[in-house]
Amino acid sequence: MADLFPTFTMEPAPQPDDVPVIELVGARKTYRTGSIEFEALRGIDLRIEQGEYVAVMGPSGSGKSTLMNIIGCLDTLTEGEYRLAGEDIEQLDEVDLAQIRNQRIGFVFQQFHLLPSLSSQRNVELPLMYREVPVAVRRDRAVAALQRVGLGDRTANRPGELSGGQQQRVAVARALVGEPALLLADEPTGNLDSASTDEVLGLLDELHAQGRTIVLITHELEVAQHARRIVWVRDGLIQSDEVIDR
Amino acid sequence: MSWLETLRTGWSAVRSHGLRSALTVLGILIGIAAVILTVGLGLGTQKDVSAQISSLGSNLLIVTPGSSTGTDGVRGGFGSAATLTRSDAEALGSTTNAPDVGAVAPEKTTSLSLEANDTNWTTSVTGTTPDWLDVRSRTLETGSFLTDADDTDRSKVVVLGSETATELFGTTRVVGQSITINDDDYQVIGVLAAQGASGSDDLDDVALVPLSTASEELVGGFSRNSVSTIYVQAASTDQLSAANQEVTNLLLNLHGITDADSADFTVSSQDALVSTATAVYRTLTVLLTGIAGLSLLVGGIGVMNIMLVSVTERTREIGLRKALGAPPWAIRRQFLVEASVLGLAGGVIGAALGILAAHVLPGLLDTSIVVSGAAVAGSVVVAVGIGLVFGVYPATRAARLTPIDALRSE
């Protein structure tokens, strides 16, 4: 597939092989509402290597959303260490975190979060806009990313003109366009019918086969079983961490 | 994200809520147009007033009786305010006494009824000397003006203003006709060309007779030698202040006054009159512009209101942009640009409307409106500034949103 777009490789940015993509050590997160404290994460150790396809599962209130926010650099730990592709996240301020998100992480959300007034191509360009990539390069990369997810003929359409599955594929293209170290998908199929679910999960399988590191947060076992490793979270702790044999 | 792109994003955000943006722009627009119009009206009135004062003549000093400098109540010599005399005027006309004075025209004005055939017309009858025509920068429409011989002979001749002639005879071709003043017949020897400008009607409603005739035949009595005003024309513009000095010193001398503060006359220059009059209008302009500025402030609050709505509405968009790596300053800049686009649109349209009104209104209201480039440029800048200032708070609020909360909002 990558041969079709020789100008812009859609492979992950090269990294030293021995650095894990995610390394959490004794991660704790405490929320404070007035005098009430709530421990969402109570000491999590997690290591995810390059090229892994990991599903994080758990019932609601288990802390998996908090874990996702931490992994996605949308929130910071109260205690513990987090290194993303070798970079120590705990030392960074808001502006640096924004840059890390922009360069290292590709998000796929349950609600797609596409901007309704922009064409799919312009939506896909968004991460590059905050990276000062020249307009022409940006456009070419966005088109390539859309072709990669099979929507090369929908570049000019707005999200409202696309099906749910297509919208989520645009979102995946947006996550890929910046060539991040990590693809972070939060319930990517939560708003999709079964046909679209298969479509999106198939796409993730393909990306994994090409060597992408993917973390999938879900509460559906059926979805999680596409991953090669399932991490169960309960009450802010990792309950089990198993590799699925195929 | 480049400035151009930020601008384009701002513009499309403004356009995507057409009506809402239009109403917000309207608030700014009205304020800007009002400021341009009030400033223009103020400048126009100042111009009108100085034009009217200039129409009295050029390089003029106006000497009037009585003192306006005393702080201890009414001042004045014998005959209360009638302190200027014909001989004062003659002394001022002498080139040895006052070399910088070009010409002098005393006026002795009294209100009288003129009769012609079976109509009558009450107007100000002014006794003066032949130099009046030059000093007051007037011209004759027909006939001739008063001569020195008329003055010496106390001739019963009269030069009418165009309006006076029309009121009495229905025409200005009245040279050779006769009118009656105080039961004496006066021959009309000339008619003044109309001064034209509206608002200066009185300049065309006059009857001029030789000064001696006015003194002896029309006024007589105790105040026969006094004059009501002496118009002094400096020989040139450069000599105006020298002439002012000479006139003041000479009159102080003639009146035997040593202290200039207790002078029984006032010498005012046209400049002084103009600046007094314009000062009044300037104050008015500042006041009105302040009120117009208030409407700009209200417009600015409108911008702030709509920007707050916009931030709330687009919380999810902000969250997404932040998740994708937009730093807080990029978000702030986006909303600031959006607010300034509103301000700029209001400023430009308001300026255009103000300029249009400035061209249309004078025809309807009979006033001048001067559109000043500085006021137009200034108000557009102010409009953008208002957008910026009132956009700061909403933009900062947007920039401070945390991506998690923003993404979760419904």
Interface residues (C-beta under 8 A of the other chain):
Chain A: N69 G72 L74 D75 E94 V95 A98 Q99 R101 N102 Q103 F107 F109 H113 L115 S117 L126 P127 M129 Y130 R131 E132 R174 G178
Chain B: M1 S2 E5 S12 S16 R316 E317 G319 L320 R321 K322 A323 L324 G325 A326 P327 P328 W329 A330 T402 P403 I404 L407
